[in-house]
Amino acid sequence: MFHRVLHEQWTSIIPVISFVLISGVFIIATIRALRMKKGEREHLSSLPLEDSNVEH
């Protein structure tokens, strides 16, 4: 009986697994961003604005 239920309901498990994975990645990224030191945060925020030293 249980074997049959697992095979018939496998499609409803996939969205739950993907939601848990995406939520986990978002939570980890948020925690890392909140724990980042001020110097590192300032460095990363100014990266797109820095001039490159490459001659054109």
Backbone as CSV, one residue per row, in Angstrom:
resi,resn,N_x,N_y,N_z,CA_x,CA_y,CA_z,C_x,C_y,C_z
1,MET,0.821,-1.201,0.000,0.000,0.000,0.000,0.862,1.261,0.000
2,PHE,1.811,1.332,0.911,2.665,2.513,1.012,3.511,2.683,-0.250
3,HIS,3.968,1.580,-0.810,4.759,1.625,-2.045,3.949,2.238,-3.172
4,ARG,2.694,1.905,-3.253,1.822,2.436,-4.304,1.583,3.939,-4.117
5,VAL,1.410,4.391,-2.895,1.180,5.810,-2.613,2.411,6.619,-3.001
6,LEU,3.590,6.123,-2.712,4.814,6.836,-3.061,4.946,6.996,-4.573
7,HIS,4.633,5.986,-5.319,4.753,6.063,-6.773,3.685,6.951,-7.404
8,GLU,2.524,7.036,-6.806,1.469,7.860,-7.372,1.621,9.331,-7.003
9,GLN,2.295,9.647,-5.918,2.379,11.018,-5.431,3.767,11.637,-5.611
10,TRP,4.615,11.073,-6.438,5.976,11.596,-6.576,6.001,12.974,-7.216
11,THR,4.990,13.297,-8.023,4.977,14.608,-8.678,4.662,15.735,-7.707
12,SER,4.032,15.452,-6.604,3.751,16.501,-5.631,4.943,16.742,-4.709
13,ILE,5.906,15.857,-4.706,7.088,16.015,-3.856,8.112,16.933,-4.515
14,ILE,8.196,16.951,-5.813,9.193,17.742,-6.536,9.063,19.242,-6.254
15,PRO,7.876,19.847,-6.273,7.787,21.271,-5.935,8.207,21.575,-4.499
16,VAL,7.923,20.666,-3.594,8.312,20.869,-2.195,9.832,20.840,-2.067
17,ILE,10.477,19.894,-2.719,11.934,19.799,-2.668,12.569,21.028,-3.291
18,SER,12.065,21.486,-4.415,12.645,22.661,-5.055,12.419,23.915,-4.214
19,PHE,11.270,24.047,-3.576,11.018,25.182,-2.691,11.978,25.184,-1.510
20,VAL,12.213,24.024,-0.924,13.133,23.927,0.212,14.553,24.281,-0.219
21,LEU,14.988,23.813,-1.372,16.333,24.118,-1.851,16.518,25.609,-2.137
22,ILE,15.575,26.216,-2.824,15.665,27.641,-3.148,15.597,28.479,-1.870
23,SER,14.728,28.101,-0.945,14.631,28.824,0.325,15.932,28.713,1.106
24,GLY,16.532,27.539,1.107,17.796,27.348,1.807,18.908,28.209,1.235
25,VAL,18.991,28.272,-0.082,20.010,29.112,-0.723,19.774,30.579,-0.382
26,PHE,18.531,31.036,-0.410,18.216,32.418,-0.085,18.559,32.733,1.366
27,ILE,18.237,31.835,2.281,18.527,32.061,3.699,20.030,32.106,3.931
28,ILE,20.784,31.210,3.311,22.241,31.203,3.477,22.854,32.479,2.913
29,ALA,22.390,32.919,1.753,22.905,34.161,1.161,22.586,35.360,2.040
30,THR,21.407,35.389,2.608,21.016,36.493,3.485,21.869,36.513,4.748
31,ILE,22.097,35.360,5.344,22.918,35.288,6.558,24.347,35.713,6.256
32,ARG,24.900,35.263,5.128,26.267,35.670,4.765,26.353,37.171,4.535
33,ALA,25.342,37.757,3.917,25.349,39.198,3.664,25.231,39.981,4.965
34,LEU,24.443,39.502,5.897,24.281,40.203,7.167,25.523,40.094,8.049
35,ARG,26.265,39.007,7.941,27.448,38.802,8.776,28.725,39.371,8.166
36,MET,28.626,39.941,6.978,29.799,40.459,6.288,30.367,41.672,7.024
37,LYS,31.687,41.757,7.079,32.344,42.883,7.739,32.166,44.147,6.915
38,LYS,32.238,45.287,7.593,31.984,46.560,6.936,32.989,46.833,5.811
39,GLY,34.262,46.534,6.029,35.272,46.767,5.001,35.028,45.941,3.754
40,GLU,34.677,44.695,3.941,34.398,43.818,2.801,33.134,44.272,2.072
41,ARG,32.148,44.712,2.826,30.902,45.201,2.236,31.157,46.438,1.379
42,GLU,31.979,47.360,1.874,32.306,48.565,1.115,33.114,48.232,-0.137
43,HIS,34.043,47.283,-0.008,34.845,46.869,-1.163,33.964,46.275,-2.259
44,LEU,33.057,45.381,-1.873,32.188,44.740,-2.858,31.196,45.730,-3.464
45,SER,30.755,46.707,-2.686,29.799,47.671,-3.227,30.452,48.636,-4.212
46,SER,31.765,48.841,-4.107,32.439,49.771,-5.013,33.071,49.076,-6.224
47,LEU,33.005,47.771,-6.302,33.630,47.053,-7.416,33.131,47.494,-8.792
48,PRO,31.861,47.639,-9.022,31.436,48.045,-10.376,31.836,49.469,-10.732
49,LEU,32.171,50.280,-9.734,32.483,51.679,-9.983,33.975,51.951,-10.144
50,GLU,34.807,50.971,-9.802,36.258,51.178,-9.911,36.691,51.199,-11.364
51,ASP,37.697,52.035,-11.672,38.255,52.072,-13.007,39.208,50.901,-13.173
52,SER,39.203,50.323,-14.358,40.148,49.242,-14.615,41.468,49.842,-15.117
53,ASN,42.550,49.118,-14.911,43.874,49.592,-15.308,44.249,49.144,-16.720
54,VAL,43.314,48.593,-17.439,43.584,48.086,-18.780,43.570,49.253,-19.767
55,GLU,44.634,49.338,-20.581,44.714,50.391,-21.606,43.917,49.952,-22.834
56,HIS,43.152,50.852,-23.400,42.359,50.526,-24.607,42.984,51.132,-25.807
